[in-house]
Amino acid sequence: MKGLIEEIVKVLVDHPEEVQVQEVAGEQSIVYEIKVEQSDIGKVIGKQGKTANAIRALIRAASAKNGKNAVINIIS
């Protein structure tokens, strides 16, 4: 899942080498923290958060197979 998130985000940003994804697993959920360069934050979030919501929807659907909730946090 972490690799999928990295590939999606790297395509969106101008500085793909700066993309970092950390996975924090809990009992019932997994939190993915996406770190990108400050200038790329807007590209990952998108207009009115549509890009970020699309990424979240994809990851939630993929993680449902494992029976865990997935949460995505975008930080710089």
C-alpha positions in Angstrom: 0.0 0.0 0.0 2.8 2.3 0.9 4.4 1.8 -2.6 1.1 2.6 -4.3 0.8 5.9 -2.4 4.4 6.8 -3.3 3.9 6.1 -7.0 0.6 8.1 -7.1 2.1 11.1 -5.4 5.4 11.1 -7.3 3.5 11.5 -10.6 1.7 14.6 -9.2 4.6 16.6 -7.9 7.5 18.5 -9.4 10.1 17.1 -6.9 9.4 13.4 -6.8 12.7 12.7 -5.0 11.4 14.6 -2.0 8.3 12.4 -1.5 8.3 10.3 1.7 5.5 8.1 2.9 5.5 6.7 6.5 3.2 4.0 7.7 2.0 3.9 11.3 0.0 0.7 12.0 -2.5 0.4 14.8 -4.9 -2.4 15.7 -7.8 -1.3 13.5 -6.3 1.4 11.3 -3.2 2.4 9.4 -2.1 6.0 9.1 0.0 7.0 6.1 1.8 10.3 6.4 2.8 11.8 3.1 5.7 14.4 3.2 6.3 16.5 0.1 8.2 19.7 -0.6 6.3 22.9 0.5 5.9 24.0 -3.2 4.2 20.7 -4.1 1.5 20.7 -1.3 -1.1 22.3 -3.6 -0.6 19.7 -6.3 -1.2 16.9 -3.9 -4.2 18.5 -2.3 -5.7 19.8 -5.6 -8.5 22.3 -6.1 -10.9 22.1 -3.2 -9.1 19.0 -2.0 -10.3 16.8 -4.8 -7.0 15.2 -5.5 -6.4 14.4 -1.9 -9.9 13.0 -1.6 -9.4 10.8 -4.6 -6.2 9.4 -3.2 -7.9 8.8 0.1 -10.8 7.0 -1.7 -8.4 4.7 -3.6 -6.4 3.8 -0.4 -9.6 3.2 1.6 -10.9 0.9 -1.1 -7.6 -1.0 -1.3 -7.3 -1.3 2.5 -10.8 -2.6 2.9 -9.6 -6.0 1.7 -7.4 -6.2 4.8 -10.2 -5.2 7.1 -8.4 -2.1 8.4 -9.2 1.6 8.0 -6.7 3.7 6.2 -6.1 7.4 7.0 -3.9 9.7 4.8 -2.2 12.8 6.3 -0.4 15.2 4.0 2.3 17.2 5.6 5.2 19.3 4.5 
